């Protein structure tokens, strides 16, 4: 799953770089407005039936058929609502182009509801090879269509078409890769809704946390500012969305299987949380350090306003990554209600801050509010987690300390080097500077964390597992 996301993110990042060079912040902002409306309507289907199917160890055909039937019903209803709200949404944003964009996106909603629910079994049965093939095929189809149309049309319609075609291909692939053929049925509706109703509450809360800024900024600063903000957040959130998310996605079925064995679950959680810290700290802080040269080289001068937003949201991405696996454990234990109520409490505090910050300080205020909400959520779930789960997890300090110290040393080395570059009378190319900063940062972090690991007695931790993987890989290459 990590390999999948690395490949997928590589394609996604390459796509973003190309599109940012071809299209404008206004194009990205316009699409963000439309996607925010779609996401609002999709809340009516946010019951997480796939999560319920994975968490429940005893599921039969009736559960899969019922989940698929609800997906079809909700997808069709959302498509109809998109046709109805197209004009009011355009009036709200003062953007008439949405009157046509939203009906086109309705195609994606109605078709997406027919996707083969059988593919959920890939994760439930830990068949990650098939999951890899499924996800990467969808990603590549969207990439090819979007880039091809962007080069031809040089318009926001390339992004819209990418969404629609990606959905069409995804549905087709889902039936090619899995033999399950769903039928219309609502036989297991009571069992699914008993678990999924709290997933809906959690999804609603997460929507307000993540999408409220799209509506406020779209209304106050327009499509240009919203486009800058969304691209900046996408880049800064890489650790949580592209590296840690697949790890959580792959361990959820394993957590569910260990839900009746607290000691084994605690051991597995410790290993996973250690990996999250090992990856999350250097990547998040690294993005913060190299934001300026990275934006200049990869996106171009029209995206310079994104630099301070990336630097602020990078810290938010780290906080989100650190708390995400705790949420996965609670889901695996069959306690979505606990996290939903906790998230709602955090939202009651953070949402007013978000509204005021967006209204008064625009995109920078939105970034700061985003960071505040993530840090608040991390503190809240850390304080209440042991009580909510009932699982005897060890203290998290031993997992956090070495990556934190090593990343701090990395930040010092990278910023010192970048300052030296800026002071030179003859500036190096931006490409050379960025490559040098990334190389120095990686070397300093690797050497620092290995030295700290050796200093504390070389415990059985993430460092040991990575070294064993490297040793195994080298031995295989040597043998070949």
C-alpha positions as CSV (number, residue, x, y, z in Angstrom):
1,X,0.0,0.0,0.0
2,X,2.9,2.3,0.7
3,X,4.3,1.4,-2.8
4,X,0.9,2.2,-4.3
5,X,0.7,5.6,-2.8
6,X,4.3,6.4,-3.7
7,X,3.6,5.6,-7.3
8,X,0.2,7.2,-7.2
9,X,1.6,10.3,-5.5
10,X,4.4,10.5,-8.0
11,X,1.8,10.5,-10.8
12,X,-0.4,13.0,-8.9
13,X,2.5,15.3,-8.2
14,X,3.7,15.2,-11.8
15,X,0.2,15.9,-12.9
16,X,-0.2,18.9,-10.5
17,X,3.1,20.3,-11.7
18,X,2.1,20.1,-15.4
19,X,-1.4,21.4,-14.7
20,X,0.0,24.3,-12.6
21,X,2.2,25.3,-15.6
22,X,-0.7,25.1,-18.1
23,X,-3.7,26.3,-16.1
24,X,-4.1,29.2,-13.7
25,X,-5.0,29.6,-10.0
26,X,-8.4,30.8,-11.2
27,X,-9.0,27.4,-13.0
28,X,-8.1,25.5,-9.9
29,X,-10.2,27.7,-7.7
30,X,-13.2,27.3,-9.9
31,X,-13.0,23.5,-9.8
32,X,-12.5,23.7,-6.0
33,X,-15.8,25.6,-5.7
34,X,-17.6,22.9,-7.7
35,X,-16.0,20.0,-5.8
36,X,-17.0,21.7,-2.5
37,X,-20.6,21.7,-3.6
38,X,-20.3,18.0,-4.7
39,X,-18.7,17.1,-1.4
40,X,-21.5,18.8,0.5
41,X,-24.2,16.8,-1.3
42,X,-22.1,13.6,-0.9
43,X,-22.5,13.8,2.8
44,X,-25.9,12.2,2.4
45,X,-24.0,9.0,1.3
46,X,-21.2,9.3,3.8
47,X,-22.1,6.2,5.8
48,X,-18.8,4.4,5.2
49,X,-20.3,1.1,4.2
50,X,-17.0,-0.2,3.0
51,X,-15.6,0.4,6.5
52,X,-18.5,-1.4,8.0
53,X,-17.9,-4.4,5.7
54,X,-14.3,-4.6,6.7
55,X,-14.8,-4.1,10.4
56,X,-17.5,-6.8,10.7
57,X,-15.9,-10.2,10.6
58,X,-19.2,-12.0,9.8
59,X,-20.5,-10.6,6.6
60,X,-22.4,-12.3,3.8
61,X,-23.7,-11.5,0.3
62,X,-26.7,-9.7,1.8
63,X,-24.3,-7.1,3.4
64,X,-22.5,-6.5,0.1
65,X,-25.7,-6.3,-1.9
66,X,-27.2,-3.8,0.6
67,X,-24.2,-1.6,0.6
68,X,-24.1,-1.5,-3.2
69,X,-27.8,-0.8,-3.4
70,X,-27.5,2.2,-1.1
71,X,-24.5,3.5,-3.1
72,X,-26.6,3.4,-6.3
73,X,-29.5,5.1,-4.6
74,X,-27.4,7.8,-3.0
75,X,-25.3,8.4,-6.2
76,X,-28.5,8.9,-8.3
77,X,-30.0,11.2,-5.7
78,X,-26.8,13.3,-5.5
79,X,-26.8,13.7,-9.3
80,X,-30.4,15.0,-9.3
81,X,-29.5,17.4,-6.5
82,X,-26.5,18.7,-8.5
83,X,-28.9,19.7,-11.3
84,X,-31.2,21.4,-8.8
85,X,-28.5,23.4,-6.9
86,X,-26.4,24.4,-10.0
87,X,-27.9,27.9,-10.3
88,X,-28.1,28.7,-6.6
89,X,-24.5,27.6,-6.1
90,X,-23.4,29.8,-9.0
91,X,-25.2,32.7,-7.4
92,X,-23.6,32.1,-4.0
93,X,-20.1,32.1,-5.4
94,X,-20.9,34.8,-8.0
95,X,-19.5,32.4,-10.6
96,X,-21.9,31.7,-13.5
97,X,-19.7,29.0,-15.0
98,X,-20.7,26.7,-12.2
99,X,-24.2,26.4,-13.8
100,X,-22.7,24.1,-16.4
101,X,-19.9,22.5,-14.4
102,X,-22.1,21.0,-11.7
103,X,-24.5,19.2,-14.1
104,X,-21.4,17.6,-15.8
105,X,-20.1,16.4,-12.5
106,X,-23.6,14.9,-11.9
107,X,-22.5,12.2,-14.4
108,X,-19.7,11.2,-12.2
109,X,-22.0,10.9,-9.2
110,X,-24.6,8.6,-10.8
111,X,-22.1,6.4,-12.5
112,X,-19.9,6.1,-9.4
113,X,-22.7,4.7,-7.4
114,X,-22.7,1.5,-9.6
115,X,-19.0,0.7,-8.7
116,X,-18.5,-3.0,-7.8
117,X,-18.7,-3.2,-4.0
118,X,-16.8,-6.5,-4.2
119,X,-13.5,-4.7,-4.4
120,X,-13.8,-4.0,-0.7
121,X,-12.8,-7.6,-0.2
122,X,-9.3,-6.8,-1.4
123,X,-8.7,-4.9,1.8
124,X,-10.8,-7.1,4.0
125,X,-8.8,-10.2,2.9
126,X,-5.5,-8.3,2.9
127,X,-5.1,-8.8,-0.9
128,X,-3.1,-5.7,-1.4
129,X,-1.7,-6.8,-4.7
130,X,-5.2,-6.6,-6.2
131,X,-5.9,-3.4,-4.4
132,X,-2.7,-2.0,-5.9
133,X,-3.8,-2.9,-9.4
134,X,-7.2,-1.5,-8.9
135,X,-6.1,1.9,-7.5
136,X,-3.2,2.5,-9.9
137,X,-5.3,1.7,-13.0
138,X,-7.9,4.3,-11.9
139,X,-5.1,6.9,-11.2
140,X,-3.4,6.4,-14.6
141,X,-6.6,6.7,-16.5
142,X,-7.4,10.0,-14.8
143,X,-3.9,11.2,-15.4
144,X,-3.8,10.5,-19.1
145,X,-7.2,12.1,-19.8
146,X,-6.6,15.2,-17.6
147,X,-3.1,16.0,-19.0
148,X,-4.2,15.3,-22.6
149,X,-7.2,17.6,-22.4
150,X,-5.2,20.3,-20.5
151,X,-2.6,20.4,-23.3
152,X,-5.4,20.6,-25.9
153,X,-8.0,22.9,-24.2
154,X,-5.8,24.8,-21.7
155,X,-9.0,25.2,-19.6
156,X,-10.5,24.1,-16.3
157,X,-12.6,21.7,-18.3
158,X,-9.6,19.4,-18.4
159,X,-9.9,19.0,-14.6
160,X,-13.7,18.4,-14.8
161,X,-13.3,15.8,-17.6
162,X,-10.6,14.1,-15.6
163,X,-13.0,13.6,-12.7
164,X,-15.8,12.2,-14.9
165,X,-13.6,9.9,-17.0
166,X,-11.7,8.7,-13.9
167,X,-15.0,7.6,-12.4
168,X,-16.2,5.9,-15.6
169,X,-12.9,3.9,-15.8
170,X,-13.0,3.1,-12.1
171,X,-16.4,1.5,-12.3
172,X,-15.4,-0.5,-15.4
173,X,-12.2,-1.7,-13.8
174,X,-14.0,-2.7,-10.5
175,X,-16.0,-5.3,-12.5
176,X,-13.0,-6.5,-14.4
177,X,-10.9,-7.1,-11.3
178,X,-13.4,-8.7,-9.0
179,X,-15.9,-11.5,-9.9
180,X,-18.6,-10.3,-7.5
181,X,-21.8,-9.2,-9.2
182,X,-24.0,-7.2,-6.9
183,X,-27.8,-7.4,-6.9
184,X,-30.4,-4.9,-5.6
185,X,-31.2,-5.7,-2.0
186,X,-31.8,-4.0,1.4
187,X,-31.8,-7.1,3.5
188,X,-28.9,-6.1,5.7
189,X,-29.8,-2.4,6.1
190,X,-30.3,-2.5,9.9
191,X,-27.0,-4.2,10.6
192,X,-25.0,-1.8,8.3
193,X,-26.7,1.3,9.6
194,X,-26.1,0.4,13.2
195,X,-22.4,0.8,12.6
196,X,-22.4,3.3,9.8
197,X,-24.6,6.0,11.3
198,X,-21.6,7.1,13.4
199,X,-19.4,7.1,10.3
200,X,-21.9,9.5,8.8
201,X,-21.6,11.8,11.9
202,X,-17.8,11.7,11.6
203,X,-17.9,12.4,7.9
204,X,-20.1,15.4,8.5
205,X,-17.7,16.8,11.1
206,X,-14.7,16.1,8.8
207,X,-16.5,17.9,6.0
208,X,-17.0,21.0,8.1
209,X,-13.4,20.9,9.2
210,X,-11.9,20.5,5.7
211,X,-14.4,22.1,3.4
212,X,-15.7,25.1,5.3
213,X,-12.8,27.1,4.1
214,X,-13.7,26.4,0.4
215,X,-17.1,28.0,0.8
216,X,-15.8,31.0,2.8
217,X,-12.8,31.7,0.7
218,X,-14.7,31.1,-2.5
219,X,-17.2,33.7,-1.4
220,X,-14.7,36.3,0.0
221,X,-11.4,36.0,-2.1
222,X,-12.7,34.4,-5.3
223,X,-11.4,31.7,-7.5
224,X,-7.8,32.9,-7.6
225,X,-7.3,32.9,-3.8
226,X,-9.1,29.6,-3.4
227,X,-7.0,28.0,-6.1
228,X,-3.8,29.1,-4.4
229,X,-5.0,27.8,-1.1
230,X,-6.1,24.4,-2.3
231,X,-3.0,23.7,-4.3
232,X,-0.9,24.8,-1.3
233,X,-2.9,22.6,1.1
234,X,-2.6,19.6,-1.3
235,X,1.2,19.9,-1.3
236,X,1.6,20.6,2.4
237,X,-0.6,17.7,3.4
238,X,1.4,15.1,1.5
239,X,2.5,13.2,4.7
240,X,-1.0,12.7,5.9
241,X,-2.8,12.2,2.6
242,X,-0.3,10.3,0.5
243,X,2.2,8.5,2.8
244,X,0.3,7.9,6.1
245,X,-3.2,7.4,4.7
246,X,-2.2,4.2,2.7
247,X,-0.5,2.8,5.8
248,X,-3.7,3.4,7.8
249,X,-5.8,1.9,5.0
250,X,-3.7,-1.3,5.0
251,X,-3.5,-1.9,8.7
252,X,-7.2,-1.3,9.4
253,X,-8.2,-4.9,8.5
254,X,-5.4,-6.2,10.6
255,X,-6.5,-4.1,13.6
256,X,-10.1,-5.4,13.1
257,X,-8.9,-9.0,13.3
258,X,-7.0,-8.2,16.5
259,X,-9.9,-6.3,18.1
260,X,-10.5,-9.1,20.6
261,X,-6.8,-9.3,21.6
262,X,-5.8,-6.0,23.3
263,X,-2.2,-7.0,23.9
264,X,-1.5,-8.0,20.2
265,X,-3.4,-4.9,19.1
266,X,-1.2,-2.7,21.3
267,X,1.9,-4.3,19.9
268,X,0.8,-3.8,16.3
269,X,-0.2,-0.2,17.0
270,X,3.1,0.6,18.5
271,X,4.9,-0.6,15.4
272,X,2.7,1.3,13.1
273,X,2.7,4.5,15.1
274,X,6.5,4.3,15.2
275,X,6.6,4.1,11.4
276,X,4.2,7.1,11.1
277,X,6.5,9.2,13.3
278,X,9.6,8.0,11.4
279,X,8.1,9.2,8.1
280,X,5.8,12.1,9.1
281,X,8.3,14.3,11.0
282,X,11.0,14.6,8.3
283,X,8.6,14.8,5.4
284,X,6.4,17.5,7.0
285,X,9.3,19.6,8.3
286,X,11.2,19.1,5.1
287,X,8.3,20.5,3.0
288,X,8.2,23.5,5.3
289,X,11.9,24.1,4.7
290,X,12.0,23.8,0.9
291,X,8.6,25.4,0.1
292,X,10.1,28.5,-1.5
293,X,12.5,26.9,-4.0
294,X,10.0,24.0,-4.6
295,X,7.2,26.3,-5.6
296,X,9.5,28.4,-7.8
297,X,10.8,25.4,-9.7
298,X,7.8,23.1,-9.9
299,X,4.8,25.4,-10.1
300,X,6.1,28.7,-11.4
301,X,6.0,32.4,-10.4
302,X,2.2,32.6,-10.6
303,X,2.0,30.4,-7.5
304,X,4.4,32.4,-5.2
305,X,1.5,33.3,-2.9
306,X,1.3,29.6,-2.0
307,X,4.6,29.5,-0.1
308,X,3.5,30.9,3.3
309,X,0.4,28.7,3.2
310,X,2.4,25.6,2.5
311,X,4.8,26.4,5.4
312,X,1.9,26.8,7.8
313,X,-0.2,23.8,6.7
314,X,2.9,21.5,6.7
315,X,2.7,21.6,10.5
316,X,-1.0,20.8,10.2
317,X,-0.2,17.8,8.0
318,X,2.1,16.4,10.7
319,X,-0.5,16.8,13.4
320,X,-3.1,15.1,11.2
321,X,-0.7,12.2,10.4
322,X,0.0,11.6,14.1
323,X,-3.6,11.4,15.1
324,X,-4.9,9.4,12.1
325,X,-3.9,6.0,13.3
326,X,-5.6,6.5,16.7
327,X,-8.9,7.0,14.8
328,X,-8.3,3.8,12.8
329,X,-7.9,1.8,16.0
330,X,-11.2,3.1,17.4
331,X,-12.9,2.1,14.1
332,X,-11.4,-1.3,14.3
333,X,-12.7,-1.7,17.8
334,X,-16.2,-0.9,16.6
335,X,-16.3,2.5,18.4
336,X,-16.9,5.1,15.7
337,X,-19.3,6.9,18.1
338,X,-16.4,7.9,20.4
339,X,-14.3,9.5,17.8
340,X,-17.3,11.2,16.2
341,X,-18.3,12.9,19.4
342,X,-14.6,13.9,20.1
343,X,-14.3,15.3,16.5
344,X,-17.6,17.2,17.0
345,X,-16.3,18.8,20.2
346,X,-13.1,19.9,18.5
347,X,-15.2,21.3,15.7
348,X,-17.3,23.4,18.1
349,X,-14.0,25.1,19.2
350,X,-12.2,25.3,15.8
351,X,-15.0,26.3,13.4
352,X,-15.6,29.8,14.8
353,X,-11.9,30.4,14.7
354,X,-11.8,29.2,11.0
355,X,-14.7,31.5,10.0
356,X,-13.2,34.6,11.7
357,X,-9.6,33.9,10.4
358,X,-10.9,33.4,6.8
359,X,-13.0,36.5,6.9
360,X,-10.3,38.8,8.4
361,X,-7.0,37.4,7.0
362,X,-8.0,35.5,3.8
363,X,-5.9,32.5,2.7
364,X,-3.2,33.0,5.4
365,X,-5.8,33.1,8.1
366,X,-7.4,29.9,6.7
367,X,-4.1,28.1,6.8
368,X,-3.5,29.2,10.4
369,X,-7.0,28.0,11.4
370,X,-6.4,24.7,9.6
371,X,-3.2,24.2,11.6
372,X,-5.0,25.2,14.9
373,X,-7.8,22.7,14.3
374,X,-5.3,19.8,13.6
375,X,-3.2,20.5,16.6
376,X,-6.3,20.8,18.8
377,X,-7.5,17.5,17.5
378,X,-4.2,15.8,18.2
379,X,-4.2,17.0,21.8
380,X,-7.8,16.0,22.3
381,X,-7.5,12.5,21.0
382,X,-4.2,11.9,22.7
383,X,-5.7,12.8,26.1
384,X,-8.8,10.7,25.7
385,X,-7.6,7.8,23.6
386,X,-6.6,5.3,26.3
387,X,-9.9,5.9,28.1
388,X,-12.0,5.6,24.9
389,X,-10.3,2.5,23.6
390,X,-9.6,0.5,26.7
391,X,-6.4,-0.8,25.1
392,X,-3.3,-0.7,27.2
393,X,-1.1,1.2,24.7
394,X,2.3,2.4,26.0
395,X,3.3,6.0,26.1
396,X,3.9,7.6,22.8
397,X,7.0,9.6,23.8
398,X,9.4,6.9,22.9
399,X,8.1,6.8,19.4
400,X,8.1,10.6,19.0
401,X,11.4,11.6,20.6
402,X,14.0,10.3,18.1
403,X,12.2,11.4,14.9
404,X,11.6,14.8,16.5
405,X,15.2,15.4,17.5
406,X,16.5,14.1,14.2
407,X,14.1,16.2,12.2
408,X,15.1,19.3,14.3
409,X,18.7,18.7,13.3
410,X,17.6,18.2,9.7
411,X,15.7,21.5,9.7
412,X,18.8,23.4,11.1
413,X,21.0,21.9,8.4
414,X,18.6,22.6,5.5
415,X,17.8,26.2,6.6
416,X,21.5,27.0,7.1
417,X,22.3,25.6,3.7
418,X,19.5,27.6,2.1
419,X,20.6,30.8,3.8
420,X,24.1,30.2,2.4
421,X,22.7,29.8,-1.1
422,X,20.8,33.1,-0.8
423,X,23.9,35.0,0.3
424,X,26.0,33.9,-2.7
425,X,26.6,36.7,-5.3
426,X,26.3,34.1,-8.0
427,X,23.1,32.2,-7.5
428,X,22.9,28.5,-8.3
429,X,20.0,27.3,-10.4
430,X,16.8,26.6,-8.4
431,X,17.0,23.0,-9.4
432,X,20.5,22.6,-8.0
433,X,19.5,24.3,-4.8
434,X,16.4,22.1,-4.3
435,X,18.2,18.9,-5.0
436,X,21.0,19.9,-2.6
437,X,18.6,20.8,0.2
438,X,16.7,17.6,-0.2
439,X,19.9,15.5,-0.2
440,X,21.4,17.3,2.8
441,X,18.1,17.0,4.7
442,X,17.8,13.2,4.0
443,X,21.4,12.5,4.9
444,X,21.3,14.5,8.2
445,X,18.0,12.9,9.2
446,X,19.2,9.4,8.5
447,X,22.5,9.8,10.3
448,X,20.9,11.6,13.2
449,X,18.2,9.1,13.8
450,X,20.5,6.1,13.5
451,X,22.9,7.7,16.0
452,X,20.1,8.3,18.4
453,X,18.9,4.7,18.0
454,X,22.3,3.3,18.7
455,X,22.7,5.6,21.7
456,X,19.5,4.2,23.4
457,X,20.7,0.6,22.9
458,X,19.3,-0.3,19.5
459,X,15.8,-1.3,20.6
460,X,13.4,-3.3,18.4
461,X,11.8,-0.4,16.6
462,X,11.2,1.2,13.2
463,X,14.9,1.8,12.7
464,X,15.7,-1.9,13.2
465,X,12.9,-3.0,10.8
466,X,14.1,-0.6,8.1
467,X,17.7,-1.8,8.4
468,X,16.6,-5.4,8.1
469,X,14.6,-4.6,5.0
470,X,17.6,-2.8,3.5
471,X,19.9,-5.7,4.4
472,X,17.5,-8.2,2.8
473,X,17.2,-6.1,-0.3
474,X,21.0,-5.8,-0.7
475,X,21.5,-9.5,-0.2
476,X,18.9,-10.3,-2.9
477,X,20.5,-7.9,-5.3
478,X,24.0,-9.3,-4.5
479,X,22.8,-12.9,-5.1
480,X,21.2,-12.0,-8.4
